[in-house]
């Protein structure tokens, strides 16, 4: 068999395979909804998590989606973890940088550790997640980079100087990657969720939740699945001309 024929067969086989999607922080909350939605669309999905082994095991048992444990704040751990995902499932076509943490405090009480932890996970973690797989996307002339930012990265928030800074920084990453990747068939976009009915938000006292909902013109919290549907669209071929954009999914609470 000639090399040209072998290449054609390899190319056709690759084209018929399901695209591979990686979701960081993909076993809980918004990330869980994203992982499930991508799987339902036919993607081969890998979900990362940082520490909750029990939840990750249950998630895999219920969904069949394989989970991988590493800290996105650690470049070498991310690089090794991503290499393992690609060894198991194939080259990563879609990366959803969703993992994030909060360490809230008014600025005058915020500690350097609270600042650094959030920066390392929410901002540097995006670099650590995308950078190792970027060359492969450029070589294959296809990629979808989607970052889950936040309404608070757009408007700021009391006691979240660290968090708001990272989420605003994520938008800068996206705008820059969009320009660098466009000619290589790579798009980079962001989603800024408003207040979503995750476990964390639902654990807030009802009175506080009511005050949050009162600020949302639609009169309700968003659902994780609504963010997931945004991701599915941005990952699709239909979104190939959308690049460097931000989808604000906040029920009309804030306009850019």
C-alpha positions in Angstrom: 0.0 0.0 0.0 1.5 3.4 -1.0 2.1 6.1 1.6 -0.5 8.3 -0.1 -3.2 5.7 0.2 -2.2 5.0 3.9 -2.5 8.7 4.6 -5.9 8.9 2.9 -7.2 6.0 4.9 -5.8 7.4 8.1 -7.4 10.8 7.3 -10.8 9.2 6.6 -10.6 7.1 9.8 -9.8 10.2 11.8 -12.6 12.2 10.2 -15.1 9.5 11.1 -14.0 9.3 14.7 -15.8 11.4 17.4 -14.1 14.6 18.3 -12.4 14.6 21.7 -13.4 17.3 24.2 -11.7 18.1 27.5 -13.6 19.9 30.3 -11.6 21.0 33.3 -13.6 20.9 36.5 -15.9 18.8 34.5 -17.4 16.5 37.1 -19.4 19.0 39.1 -21.6 22.1 38.7 -21.5 23.8 35.4 -18.7 21.6 34.3 -20.7 18.5 34.8 -23.5 19.9 32.7 -21.0 20.8 29.9 -19.5 17.3 30.0 -22.9 15.6 29.7 -24.0 17.9 26.9 -20.9 17.4 24.8 -21.2 13.6 25.3 -24.9 13.8 24.2 -23.7 15.5 21.0 -21.3 12.6 20.2 -18.0 13.9 21.6 -15.6 11.7 23.3 -15.3 13.6 26.6 -12.7 13.7 29.3 -13.4 15.6 32.6 -10.8 16.8 35.0 -11.2 17.3 38.7 -8.9 18.5 41.5 -9.8 16.6 44.7 -13.2 15.1 45.2 -12.5 11.4 44.3 -15.9 10.2 45.5 -17.8 12.7 43.3 -15.6 12.0 40.3 -16.1 8.2 40.7 -19.9 8.6 40.9 -19.9 10.9 37.9 -18.0 8.4 35.8 -20.3 5.6 37.0 -23.4 7.5 36.1 -22.2 9.0 32.8 -19.5 6.8 31.4 -17.3 9.9 31.1 -13.7 9.2 32.2 -12.3 11.5 34.8 -8.7 12.6 35.3 -7.3 14.1 38.5 -4.8 17.0 38.4 -4.4 20.6 39.6 -4.7 23.0 36.7 -2.5 25.5 38.6 0.4 23.1 38.1 1.9 23.3 34.5 3.7 20.0 34.6 0.8 18.2 36.1 -1.5 19.7 33.4 1.0 18.7 30.7 1.2 15.2 31.9 -2.6 14.9 32.4 -3.3 16.2 28.9 -0.8 13.8 27.4 -2.6 10.9 29.2 -6.0 12.1 27.9 -4.6 12.2 24.3 -3.0 8.8 24.8 -6.4 7.3 25.9 -8.8 9.1 23.6 -6.8 10.8 20.8 -5.9 14.4 20.1 -8.0 17.0 21.9 -10.2 19.0 19.5 -12.2 21.0 22.0 -10.9 22.3 25.3 -13.3 23.9 27.8 -11.4 25.7 30.6 -14.0 25.7 33.3 -12.1 24.9 36.5 -12.1 27.8 39.0 -12.1 28.6 42.6 -13.1 31.6 44.9 -11.3 32.9 47.9 -13.5 35.9 48.7 -12.6 38.7 51.0 -12.9 42.5 51.0 -9.7 43.9 49.5 -8.4 45.4 52.7 -8.6 41.9 54.3 -7.5 39.8 51.3 -4.3 38.0 51.9 -1.5 37.4 49.4 -2.3 33.7 49.6 -6.0 34.3 48.7 -4.8 36.4 45.8 -2.3 33.9 44.5 -4.5 30.8 44.8 -7.2 32.3 42.7 -4.8 33.7 40.1 -2.9 30.4 39.8 -6.1 28.4 39.3 -8.4 30.7 37.3 -5.9 32.6 35.2 -2.7 30.7 35.0 -4.8 27.5 34.9 -6.2 28.5 31.6 -2.6 28.9 30.2 -1.6 25.6 31.7 -4.6 23.9 30.1 -4.4 25.3 26.6 -0.7 25.8 26.1 0.4 22.2 25.9 -2.3 21.2 23.3 -2.1 24.4 21.2 0.7 23.2 19.0 -1.3 20.0 18.1 -4.4 22.1 17.2 -2.2 24.3 15.0 -0.7 21.3 13.3 -4.1 19.7 12.7 -5.6 23.0 11.5 -8.6 22.7 13.9 -9.4 23.6 17.5 -12.1 25.0 19.7 -11.0 26.8 22.9 -13.8 27.9 25.2 -13.2 29.6 28.5 -15.9 29.9 31.2 -15.4 33.4 32.6 -18.0 35.2 34.7 -20.3 38.2 34.9 -18.0 39.4 37.7 -15.1 39.5 35.3 -17.2 42.0 33.2 -18.6 44.2 36.0 -16.5 43.4 39.1 -17.9 42.4 42.5 -17.5 43.3 46.1 -15.0 41.1 47.9 -13.9 39.5 44.7 -10.9 41.6 43.5 -8.9 38.4 42.9 -11.7 36.5 41.2 -12.9 39.4 39.0 -9.3 40.0 37.9 -8.8 36.4 36.8 -12.1 36.3 34.9 -11.4 39.6 33.2 -7.9 38.3 32.3 -9.5 35.2 30.8 -11.3 37.4 28.3 -7.9 38.9 27.3 -6.5 35.5 26.7 -9.5 34.6 24.5 -9.2 37.8 22.4 -5.5 37.2 21.9 -5.8 33.5 21.1 -8.5 34.2 18.6 -6.1 36.3 16.6 -3.3 33.8 16.8 -5.3 30.8 16.0 -7.7 32.0 13.3 -5.5 31.1 10.3 -4.9 27.7 11.8 -8.6 26.9 12.0 -8.8 27.5 15.7 -11.5 29.6 17.4 -11.3 30.9 20.9 -14.4 32.2 22.7 -15.7 32.9 26.2 -18.9 32.5 28.1 -19.7 34.7 31.0 -22.4 33.1 33.2 -24.4 35.1 35.6 -25.8 33.5 38.7 -26.4 29.8 38.1 -28.3 27.3 40.2 -25.3 25.2 41.1 -24.8 23.4 44.5 -22.7 26.4 45.7 -25.3 29.0 44.9 -28.2 26.9 46.2 -26.3 26.5 49.5 -26.5 30.2 50.0 -29.2 31.3 52.5 -32.6 31.7 50.8 -32.8 35.4 51.8 -29.5 36.1 50.0 -30.6 34.1 47.0 -33.8 36.1 46.8 -31.7 39.3 46.8 -29.6 38.0 43.9 -32.7 36.9 41.9 -34.2 40.4 42.5 -31.3 41.8 40.4 -31.9 39.5 37.4 -34.5 40.8 34.9 -35.6 37.3 34.0 -36.5 36.8 37.7 -34.7 33.5 38.1 -31.3 31.9 38.4 -29.8 30.3 35.3 -29.5 26.5 34.9 -26.1 24.8 34.3 -27.6 23.2 31.2 -28.1 26.7 29.7 -24.4 27.3 29.9 -23.7 23.9 28.5 -25.8 24.6 25.4 -23.7 27.7 24.7 -20.6 25.5 24.9 -22.0 23.0 22.5 -22.8 25.7 20.0 -19.3 27.3 20.2 -17.7 23.9 19.8 -19.7 23.1 16.7 -18.8 23.6 13.1 -21.7 26.0 12.9 -19.7 28.4 15.1 -16.6 28.5 12.9 -16.9 32.2 12.1 -17.4 33.2 15.7 -14.0 34.0 17.2 -12.8 36.2 20.1 -16.3 36.6 21.2 -18.0 36.6 24.6 -21.5 35.2 25.3 -23.1 36.9 28.3 -25.5 34.3 29.7 -26.9 36.2 32.7 -30.6 36.7 32.3 -30.2 40.4 31.3 -28.4 41.3 34.6 -25.5 43.0 32.9 -24.9 44.3 29.4 -21.5 44.9 27.7 
